[in-house]
Amino acid sequence: MVRDLRLDVTLRRPEFNGLVARRSYGGSPPRVEYELTALGRTLLEPIDAFGAWAFAHGDEVLAAQDDYTRDS
């Protein structure tokens, strides 16, 4: 139950910004579904590109973090 509330709170901002749509269903227990809107789907390509970049440069990022930690 706490996790459900946390998810709901986490998705309020993207819902406010028009990135996700929330659909509530009555019943016991209540059920809620979220889906990307057309605007939200426009983020899939840049997010995928960021993931590819992170995969390609992950070792360099970790090395930079190690250098920073060692020098601090």
Z-matrix of the N, CA and C atoms (Angstrom, degrees):
N
C 1 1.438
C 2 1.535 1 110.98
N 3 1.325 2 117.26 1 -43.17
C 4 1.457 3 120.38 2 179.31
C 5 1.528 4 109.68 3 -63.65
N 6 1.321 5 117.13 4 -40.42
C 7 1.460 6 120.20 5 179.01
C 8 1.523 7 110.89 6 -62.50
N 9 1.334 8 117.07 7 -38.92
C 10 1.460 9 120.73 8 178.31
C 11 1.522 10 110.74 9 -61.86
N 12 1.321 11 116.91 10 -42.31
C 13 1.458 12 121.48 11 178.88
C 14 1.518 13 109.83 12 -64.62
N 15 1.306 14 117.26 13 -42.06
C 16 1.466 15 121.18 14 179.84
C 17 1.526 16 110.38 15 -62.21
N 18 1.331 17 117.48 16 -42.85
C 19 1.461 18 121.09 17 177.70
C 20 1.522 19 110.02 18 -61.25
N 21 1.320 20 116.58 19 -43.57
C 22 1.457 21 121.29 20 -179.77
C 23 1.532 22 110.52 21 -60.43
N 24 1.319 23 117.03 22 -45.93
C 25 1.464 24 121.52 23 179.59
C 26 1.524 25 110.24 24 -64.71
N 27 1.323 26 117.62 25 -41.34
C 28 1.456 27 122.84 26 -178.47
C 29 1.527 28 111.43 27 -63.72
N 30 1.327 29 117.11 28 -35.28
C 31 1.461 30 120.23 29 -176.33
C 32 1.524 31 113.87 30 -90.38
N 33 1.313 32 118.42 31 -0.98
C 34 1.474 33 120.20 32 179.45
C 35 1.527 34 111.87 33 -63.52
N 36 1.323 35 118.47 34 -44.41
C 37 1.466 36 121.29 35 -178.57
C 38 1.531 37 111.16 36 -63.64
N 39 1.334 38 119.57 37 -49.62
C 40 1.472 39 118.29 38 176.89
C 41 1.538 40 112.37 39 -61.12
N 42 1.316 41 117.30 40 -32.79
C 43 1.466 42 119.87 41 176.25
C 44 1.536 43 109.31 42 -66.78
N 45 1.312 44 117.56 43 -45.78
C 46 1.458 45 123.44 44 177.79
C 47 1.529 46 111.03 45 -56.84
N 48 1.343 47 116.07 46 -38.98
C 49 1.462 48 121.94 47 -178.12
C 50 1.521 49 113.33 48 -84.30
N 51 1.321 50 117.67 49 1.68
C 52 1.466 51 120.91 50 176.65
C 53 1.514 52 114.63 51 80.58
N 54 1.338 53 117.01 52 18.25
C 55 1.463 54 120.51 53 -177.82
C 56 1.524 55 112.90 54 -91.28
N 57 1.324 56 117.23 55 -29.14
C 58 1.466 57 121.72 56 177.71
C 59 1.523 58 109.07 57 -130.72
N 60 1.310 59 114.28 58 151.09
C 61 1.464 60 121.03 59 175.07
C 62 1.519 61 107.54 60 -112.30
N 63 1.314 62 115.37 61 139.06
C 64 1.468 63 122.01 62 -178.50
C 65 1.516 64 108.22 63 -111.50
N 66 1.315 65 115.85 64 130.23
C 67 1.459 66 121.38 65 177.70
C 68 1.516 67 108.27 66 -122.43
N 69 1.333 68 115.45 67 122.56
C 70 1.467 69 121.83 68 -178.99
C 71 1.511 70 109.92 69 -102.15
N 72 1.309 71 115.81 70 139.30
C 73 1.455 72 122.12 71 176.02
C 74 1.519 73 107.79 72 -121.83
N 75 1.301 74 116.60 73 136.60
C 76 1.458 75 120.25 74 177.51
C 77 1.518 76 110.17 75 -70.11
N 78 1.274 77 115.69 76 -171.93
C 79 1.451 78 119.93 77 178.39
C 80 1.501 79 111.01 78 112.99
N 81 1.293 80 113.33 79 179.48
C 82 1.441 81 119.67 80 179.97
C 83 1.522 82 108.66 81 -133.43
N 84 1.291 83 119.69 82 113.76
C 85 1.456 84 126.27 83 -1.85
C 86 1.529 85 110.61 84 -74.99
N 87 1.337 86 117.64 85 156.69
C 88 1.464 87 119.88 86 177.98
C 89 1.525 88 110.34 87 -64.89
N 90 1.302 89 115.33 88 151.63
C 91 1.473 90 120.77 89 -177.76
C 92 1.524 91 108.29 90 -125.95
N 93 1.319 92 115.94 91 139.87
C 94 1.464 93 122.35 92 178.97
C 95 1.516 94 108.07 93 -131.08
N 96 1.323 95 116.30 94 137.82
C 97 1.459 96 121.47 95 175.61
C 98 1.524 97 108.70 96 -122.36
N 99 1.326 98 115.33 97 145.16
C 100 1.458 99 121.98 98 176.07
C 101 1.520 100 108.00 99 -121.80
N 102 1.335 101 115.80 100 145.44
C 103 1.461 102 120.23 101 173.62
C 104 1.516 103 109.28 102 -146.71
N 105 1.326 104 115.13 103 153.36
C 106 1.455 105 119.34 104 176.60
C 107 1.521 106 109.54 105 -68.36
N 108 1.321 107 115.96 106 141.70
C 109 1.453 108 121.39 107 172.60
C 110 1.531 109 107.84 108 -85.07
N 111 1.323 110 116.60 109 176.80
C 112 1.469 111 120.15 110 175.98
C 113 1.533 112 109.80 111 -58.21
N 114 1.333 113 116.58 112 -41.72
C 115 1.466 114 120.10 113 177.70
C 116 1.524 115 110.64 114 -63.42
N 117 1.309 116 117.67 115 -43.37
C 118 1.460 117 121.55 116 178.50
C 119 1.519 118 112.31 117 -61.76
N 120 1.325 119 116.57 118 -37.20
C 121 1.470 120 119.92 119 179.68
C 122 1.525 121 112.23 120 -66.12
N 123 1.348 122 117.31 121 -22.20
C 124 1.470 123 118.77 122 177.38
C 125 1.525 124 111.66 123 -67.99
N 126 1.331 125 117.35 124 -15.19
C 127 1.468 126 121.26 125 178.26
C 128 1.523 127 113.28 126 -84.10
N 129 1.321 128 118.03 127 -12.53
C 130 1.470 129 119.98 128 -175.44
C 131 1.524 130 112.51 129 -61.13
N 132 1.314 131 118.18 130 -43.51
C 133 1.464 132 120.28 131 -179.17
C 134 1.525 133 112.31 132 -64.92
N 135 1.356 134 119.53 133 -48.97
C 136 1.469 135 117.92 134 178.01
C 137 1.530 136 113.33 135 -64.17
N 138 1.323 137 117.52 136 -35.11
C 139 1.468 138 119.95 137 178.15
C 140 1.526 139 110.12 138 -66.88
N 141 1.334 140 116.34 139 -40.44
C 142 1.461 141 120.01 140 177.08
C 143 1.528 142 110.35 141 -63.24
N 144 1.325 143 116.76 142 -41.44
C 145 1.478 144 120.69 143 178.62
C 146 1.524 145 110.55 144 -62.88
N 147 1.329 146 116.96 145 -40.88
C 148 1.470 147 120.31 146 178.25
C 149 1.529 148 110.15 147 -63.78
N 150 1.327 149 117.00 148 -41.38
C 151 1.467 150 120.59 149 178.10
C 152 1.519 151 111.42 150 -62.14
N 153 1.333 152 116.89 151 -41.70
C 154 1.468 153 120.77 152 178.66
C 155 1.529 154 110.07 153 -64.50
N 156 1.347 155 116.43 154 -41.12
C 157 1.458 156 119.78 155 177.35
C 158 1.523 157 110.51 156 -61.37
N 159 1.337 158 116.88 157 -46.39
C 160 1.466 159 121.22 158 -178.80
C 161 1.527 160 110.85 159 -61.55
N 162 1.325 161 116.62 160 -40.19
C 163 1.467 162 120.29 161 178.29
C 164 1.531 163 110.38 162 -64.26
N 165 1.333 164 116.25 163 -42.29
C 166 1.465 165 120.55 164 -177.62
C 167 1.530 166 112.48 165 -71.15
N 168 1.333 167 117.46 166 -30.20
C 169 1.459 168 120.58 167 -173.51
C 170 1.528 169 113.64 168 -116.01
N 171 1.310 170 117.25 169 12.15
C 172 1.457 171 121.20 170 -177.14
C 173 1.517 172 113.52 171 -56.83
N 174 1.322 173 117.36 172 -42.86
C 175 1.470 174 120.47 173 -179.66
C 176 1.534 175 111.37 174 -63.51
N 177 1.327 176 116.01 175 -38.29
C 178 1.472 177 120.06 176 179.23
C 179 1.533 178 110.67 177 -67.05
N 180 1.316 179 116.55 178 -40.02
C 181 1.464 180 120.91 179 178.82
C 182 1.529 181 109.81 180 -64.20
N 183 1.329 182 116.69 181 -45.32
C 184 1.467 183 119.93 182 178.78
C 185 1.522 184 111.41 183 -62.08
N 186 1.333 185 117.12 184 -39.49
C 187 1.464 186 120.64 185 178.01
C 188 1.528 187 110.60 186 -64.61
N 189 1.319 188 116.98 187 -40.80
C 190 1.470 189 120.39 188 178.10
C 191 1.528 190 110.53 189 -64.04
N 192 1.323 191 117.07 190 -38.91
C 193 1.464 192 120.48 191 177.48
C 194 1.520 193 110.88 192 -64.69
N 195 1.332 194 116.03 193 -42.46
C 196 1.466 195 119.77 194 177.31
C 197 1.530 196 110.82 195 -61.72
N 198 1.338 197 117.20 196 -43.77
C 199 1.466 198 121.16 197 178.64
C 200 1.525 199 110.73 198 -60.66
N 201 1.309 200 116.64 199 -43.83
C 202 1.463 201 121.44 200 -178.80
C 203 1.524 202 110.43 201 -63.09
N 204 1.331 203 115.66 202 -45.61
C 205 1.466 204 120.55 203 -179.15
C 206 1.525 205 110.80 204 -64.35
N 207 1.313 206 116.55 205 -41.59
C 208 1.457 207 120.91 206 -178.93
C 209 1.528 208 111.03 207 -67.15
N 210 1.346 209 117.25 208 -36.16
C 211 1.461 210 121.44 209 -176.87
C 212 1.523 211 113.47 210 -84.79
N 213 1.316 212 117.28 211 -9.83
C 214 1.483 213 119.95 212 -177.88
C 215 1.505 214 112.06 213 -85.40
